[in-house]
Amino acid sequence: MAAVLAVALVVTPSAWAVELDAGDWYVTRTGVQDAWGQGVTGKGIKVAVMDTQVVLDYPAIAGKHVESKLVLKDGATWCMDRKKELRMDVSDSGLRAGDRGLYVTHGTMMASYIVGDGSGYDGGRGLVGVAQDAQVTAYPIGFGVSWLGGDVPLCKVGGELDFATVLRAAVADGNRIVNMSFESEDRPELVEAMVDAWRAGVVVVAGSGNDTEDSGPRDYVGEPVKTNRFPGVLSVNGADESGNANRRDGGVTLLAPAEATNGYAGGDEREVEVDSGGSSSASAITSGMLALVMGKWPDATGNQVLQSVVRNTQGNTSGEPVFDQDLRAGFGVIDLPRLLATDPARYPDVNPLLEAAVTNSERHEETRGMYTDRSDWGDHLIGTVDSFDLDGSTPIDVTREASLVGEEYERQKSAWAKVEQCRKDGGADCMQYSATRTGQAASSSSSPSSDNGQSAAPKSDVAGDGASGADASSSSGSVWLWATLGAGVAAMAALIVVACLVVRRRRRLQAAVAPVSSAVASMPANVSGGGRW
């Protein structure tokens, strides 16, 4: 660590005066502090934090725009964990310092990396946020616990938490950024909720996970049943100050500060310490930086901000997205000064991560047709492509609804073509034809959230067989394992393992038959966070 980091600095403006130290390098060495000095603080930008419960009176966020909003299925007003030991209520879903012996939680830290003012317990240091004046709404998707990584208790009694329902509520509430510092596999409704977020112009940021070994696909193709690898999600891995990551992962799209940053060792701790923050803190820090960018360039759409992010990473002067072929850095290390200096409105209103996943998937025999072809699916709801990870042992699960991903990319691409034609013709307000401006009409769920913050149930726009208009030949060569589900089986709970059969395309050799799970847990099985969280 450079000696200069050991020198205490003072946050500006003075309203947030707190001494910064080596563990705050994500503020002092990335252009964040300079942005504050220019009056760029994320004011007016709403950020959703989907995570564990937040300690609302944690000193660093107690005086900030932070609230907690519990969103349950079917209008439920309370829930408990399976053991009936923990309870959350819609009327009071946050925690207070000392509740169940907790002073911080994983969700508390993520909110603090976005808006925290650095205040800590007993007059000591706390966590400093990147976007001091942003507004954070915490949407708990799990109970606060003392451990800051691993499985967390979920709502199972009284009311249930459902990822799609919570995400729809966050979108309906006007959040421009949704931070998800966890990894999870979800039910098929994940696809519709994510696609609706794209149609609303919302940017979703997720932690890539914290495997210490090389992992993930061998190219960026997305994984449509995983929240942190879903095509279009900004999947962030942690890096040190030199921009180095600790592993290869084809699902990573960006690197951001995480190593040697301030954090807490456990939920019962009251003092910060410097350690590895993992992809959790990297994603939250990224969300804060994006809030600064959106505050600086309020007319840019979420897609245009993402275009700027992938085109203006550290060391990339080409003006185009450049993906790391070694699979360590995605599109590179986030470069806040360049993002603040570059108006994103110059770029297409097309999600570049969505575009990359769809186009890359069509280049590989194993993944071709993931998002574009359903012509021979019949009654099957879930398929599995040939193994496509770095060691060739893990396949990618694909749901029938994944065709919506390809359709959304085509919609965005077509909409931008209309914008460009309008500009060529000398038209006025050509952005009225953009994907973001026309997205609401295309959304599968346009109903506002209900009184308890729950979005109305979506109306499915998934067609029957052949839902995608793509040529069936585009997926020739892909081998799928099918989970065969009848109507009665499909309605059953998650984690049911069913028999499957192999469908061959164009006389390819039959693959090994193996059971495929009909659905998977609807809440995070693993909260991302290296080392401590």
N, C-alpha and C positions, 0 to 999 in steps of 0.2 A: 504494500500500500504506500502510495506516495506520501512523503513527509508533509506535504501541504495539507493533506486531509486531516492531519492531527491538530491543525490549528483551528481553534474555535471560531466560528463565523456567526453572524447575526442575520436572522431572517428579515427580509424587507417585504412589505412595509413594516413600520415599527409596531403596528397594531398586532402583529403576530410575533413580536420579538421573543426569540428563544435561541439559545446557543446551539449551533449545529456542530456535529462531530463527525468522526470517520464513518460512522454507520449511516449518516445521512447523505452519502455521496450521490445517491439518486436524485437529490435536490441540488447539491452544490456543484456537481460536475457534469450535469446534463443540459444545462440551459434553463432549468426550472426557475432558479432564483433570478436569473436575468429577466425572464418573462414577468415575474412579479414586479420587478422594477419598472417595467413598461406598462403596468396596469393590467396585465393579462392574468386573470385569476380563476377563470372558469365561471364567472358570474352569469347566472341565468341558465346554465346547462344542468339538466337533470340526469342523474346517474342512478340506475338501479343496481343494488348489490344483492344477488341471490346467493345466500350462504346460510350459515348457522345463525342462531339468535345473536343480537347485538346488545352489549352492555351500554345502554343509552347515556348513562352518566359517567362513562369513562372520560376523564378530564380532557383529553385531546379533542373529543367530539361533542362534549356536553354543551358548548356554546355555539355549535354549528347547525347548519340546516340538515339535520339527520333525524329521520323518523323511521318507525318500524310498522310494516303492514303485513299482516298474516292473511293469506289467500287460501281458502279451503274449497274443496269440491262441493258441489250441490248445496251451497249456501250455509254450510255448517259454521258454527260460531266458536267451537273449541275443539281441541284434539289432545290425545295422550299417546305416549309411546306404547309399544306392545305389552310391556310389563306394568303399565299403568302407574309408573313412578314419576313421570314428567308430564307437565300440562302446559299448553299455550292457549290463549284466548284471543279472538279477533280484537276485542276491546283493549287488550294489553299484552302485546306479543313480545315486547322487549324485556331485557333483564336490567336489574339494578346491581351496582357494585356489591359484592358479597352474597348475592343470591346463589344458593347451592355451593358456596365457597368459591365462586367465580369472580374474577376481576377483569379478565379479558376473555374473548373467544376468538375463534378463527374469523368469524364475521366481523367482530369488533376491529380486528387488525386490518381487514380489507377496507372497511369504511374509513379507517384512520389513514391508510396510505393514500386515500383520495382527498380527504378534507381535513385531516388532523392538524391541530395547531402546535403540537409538540409538548403540550402539558401532560404531566404524569401524576401519579399518586404521591401524596406526601410532599408536594412541592418539587418532585424530581422530574426527570425527563420522560416524555412519552413519545408517541409516533408522530411524525410530520407528514402531512399530505401534500400532494402535488398541486391540486386544484382547490385552493383555499376557499373560494366562494361558490363552488359548485353545490348543488342540492342533492343529497343522497337519500334515497328511500331503500331501507333494508327489507327485503322480502325473505323471511326465514323459510328455508326448505329442510331444516333439521334443527334439533335441540342443541343449545349451547352445552358444551362439555369441557372437562378440564384438559383433555388431550387435544392437540391442535393439528392432528393429522390422522388419517385412517377413517374407519367407519363411524358414522354418527347415528344416534337414535332418530327414528322418523315417526311422524304421526300415523298411527294405525287404528286408534280407537276414537270414536266420536266423529271425527272428520279426517279426511285424508288430504295430504299434500300431493299435488300432481304437477310435474314439471311444466307441461303444456299450459295448464290453467294459470300457473304463476307467471310464466313468460307472457302470456296474453294480457294479463293484468298490468304487468310492467310496461308493455307497449301501449296499452290503452291509457295509462296514466301519463303519457307524454315524455317518458324517459328517452333520451337520445342515445344513451349508452347503457348496455346491460353487462355487468361484470359477473362472471361465473368462475370463481377460483376453485373449481372442483372438476372431477371427471365422473361420468355416469353413463350407463347405458339405459335406454328408456324404451317405452312402448312406441308403437308406430305413430301415435299422435304427435310425437316430437317433430316429425317432418312438417306437418301442417303448421304447427306453431312457429317453427323457425322460418318457414317460407313467408308466413304472415309478417314476421318481424322484418324480413328483407323488403317486403312490399310497403311497409311503413317507413322505410329508410332508417331503421334502427341498427346501430353497430353492436354486435355481440362479441365480447372479449372473454376468452377462457384460458385457464391454466392448462398447459399441455400435459401435465402429469410429471411425476418425479422419479421415473425409473432411473436407476444408476447404470443400467446396461443399455446398449443400443436397442431401439425398439421402433415400432410403427411401420407404416407402409414404405415401400422402396421408391415411391414417388408421391407427390402431393395429389391425391385423388379424392380425399375426404372419406369419411365413414359415416353413413347416414343414420346409424343407430346410436352414435356416441355424441354427447353434448359438446365435448371439447375437440372433436375432429369433424364435426358436421361441416359440409361444404359451405363456405361463406363466413364461418366463424374465424375471428382473429385468434389463433391458438398460439399462446406465448410461452416461451421457455425462458428460464433465468440465465443471466450471464454475469460475469465479473466486470470490473471496470475496463478491462481491455477488450471486452466484447466476446469473450470465449465462453462456449457452452460445454457441458460435461459429457455430452453423448450425441449420437446420431439419431435422428427421428424425422422420417419423411412427412409426418403429420404436423410438424411445427411450421408456423408461417412467419414468426417474428421473434427476435431476442430483445429483452429489456432487463434493466438492473434487478438483481436479486442477491447475488453473492455479497457477503460481508456487509449486510444491512441490519439496521436495528429491528428488533422484534422481541417476542416473549417466549420463554422456554415452556410455559404451560399456562393454563387458564387461571391457576391460583397464584400466579406470580404478579408482583406489583412493580418490578424494576425491569427496564429494557436491557438487552444485551446484544452484542453484535454476533451474527451467525449467518448461515445460509437461509435465505427466505424462500428458495424454490420457485416453482412456476406460479404459486399462489400470489406472492407479493409482486412478481413480475407482471402478472395480468392486472392487478389492481393499480400498480404504478402506471402501466400503459393506459388504463382507463382514465386516470387523472390527467395524463398528458393529452389524450384525445379531447378531454373536456377543455383544456387550454386552447387547443387548435380550433375547436368548434366555437369557443368564445371569441377567438381572434377573427375567424372567418365564418360568421353566422349564416351567410347565404349559401354556403356549400352544403350539399347533401351528404348523408352518411357514406354513400358509395363513393363520392368524390373525395372525401376525407381518407377513406381506405385506399383509393388510388394514389393519393399523395403519400400515404404511409409506405406503400410497397415500392414506389418509384424514387423515394428520397431517403433511403436508408443510408447509414454511414458508409462512405466509400463508393457508393453507386452514383456515378455522374452521367450515366447513359440516358437518363430521363425515362427509362423503361423499367418494368419490374424484372429483376434478375434473381432467379431462384438458385440457392446454393446446391450444386450437384453433389456435394459431399454429404448433404442432408444434415448439416449441423446448425445452420443459421436461418433456414427458411429464406425469406426475402432479405434478411439482414438485421442489423441492430437499429432500433428506432433512433431517429435523429431529430429531436425536438426543435433545435434552432432552425433547421431547414424547413420543417413543417410550418413553423410560425412565419417564415419568410416567403412561403410559396402559397399563393391563392389556389386552393383546391378546385375552384370553379372552372379552371381551365381543362380539367380532366373529364372523361366520360362518366355519366351517372350509371355505371355498371359495376357491381361488386366484383373486384378483381380476384378475390379468393374463390368466389362462386365460379367465375369464368375459368380459373386455373383448374379447379377440381373437375369440372365437367369436361373440358377439353383434354386434360391429361388422361382422364379415365378412358377416353375413346382411343387413345394411342396404344394402350396395352391390351393384349389378348385376354388377360385374366379379368380385367375390369371393364371391358367394353360392354356398353349397354346398361351399366349401373343406373344411370339417370335418364336414359332415352328410350328404352324399348321394353314393352310389356306384352308383346304380341303373342307369346306362347306361355304365359304364366298360368292361364286357366284359372282355377280357384285358389292357387297358392298365394299365401300372404307374405312369406319370408323366404328369401333365397340366400345362398352363400356362394360367393365367387371362389375361384381357385386361390390357394395361398398366395399372398402378395406382400408379406412383411419381409423385413431385412434378412431373416434366417430361413424364410420359406416354410414356416410351420403354422402360421395363423392366417385364416381366411378373413374376408370382410363380409359381415351380414348386411343384407339389403332388404328393405321392406318394399311392398308393392307401392306405397305412397312416395317412394324415392323418385318416381317419375316426375313428381311436382318440382323437384330440384331442377331437372333439365328444362321443364316448361318455364320456370321462373327465369332461368338464364336466357332462354330464347325471348321471353317477354322483355327483359331489360335491354337486350341487344337490339331488338326491333324498335323499342321506344327511343333508344339513342339515335338510331338511323333516322327517325322522324325529326328529332331535334336538329341533327346535322343538315337534313334536307331543308328544313325551315330556315335555318341560318343561311344556307346557300341561296335560298329564294328571297332573302332579305326580309323575312318575317319578323314580327314582334313577339316578345315573350315566348320564345321557342321552347323554353324549359317546361311549358305547360304540357308538352308531349313526353316529358321524361318519365322514367320508370318510377321515380319517387312521387312525382305529382299525380301519376295515374295509378299508383299502387293500391289506393284504398278501394277503388272499383274492382280491382282484381282479387282482393283479399277474400279468403274463405270464411272469415269471421269479421264483420264490421260493426258488431254490436258493442256499445260502450260497456264499461265494467259496471257491475251491480253495486249495491250499497256497501257490501263488505269487500269490495275490490275485486270480486271474481268476474271474469269475463264470461259472457254467455257462451253456451256450448256452440262450437263451430259447426257450420253447415259444410259437409264434405264436398269438395269439388273433384274428388277422385273418380274418374270414369271407370268403366268395367275393363274387360280385356282389351289390350291395345290402346290404353289411355293416352299414351304418347303418340304423337303423329310421326315419330321418327321411323325411318325405313328399317324393317326388321333385319335386313342384312347388316345393319351397323353393329349388331351384337353377335354376329356369327363368330364362332370360335370360343365363346364364353361357356363354361360349364357351371351349372347351378345345382346346388343341393336344395331341395324344396322341403319346407315344413308344410305338410298337408293338413289343413285345418277345416273342419266343418263349421257350420254356423254356431252350433252349440259349444264346440271346443273354443272357438275364437272369443266367446264371451267370458271365458273362465279367467281366473286370476293369473298373475304373472308367474314365471318360473315353472311352467308346465312343459315337460319334455315330451315331444311327440315323435312318431315315426316319420321317416322321410324317404324320398326316392330320388334317384338321380335322373335328370333330364339331359340328354345329349343334344348338342346342336351340330348339325352338318357332319354327323357320323364321327364325332370326336370320341376318343377312348373314354370309356366309362370311368368316372372317378370313384374313389372309395366312398361307400355309404356310411354316414354317421348321423346320430341324432342332432337335430337343430332345435334350440329352445324356441318355443312359440312366441314368447315375449320375455322381457327382462324387467328388472326392478325399475319402478318409475321414479325413484329418487336416487341421489348419488350413493353409489356403493363405496366410494372412496373420495374423501376430501383432499384435493391436491395440496401439497405443501411439503417441500423437502425438509428433511431434518426435523425441525420443530413443528411445521404445519403444512 
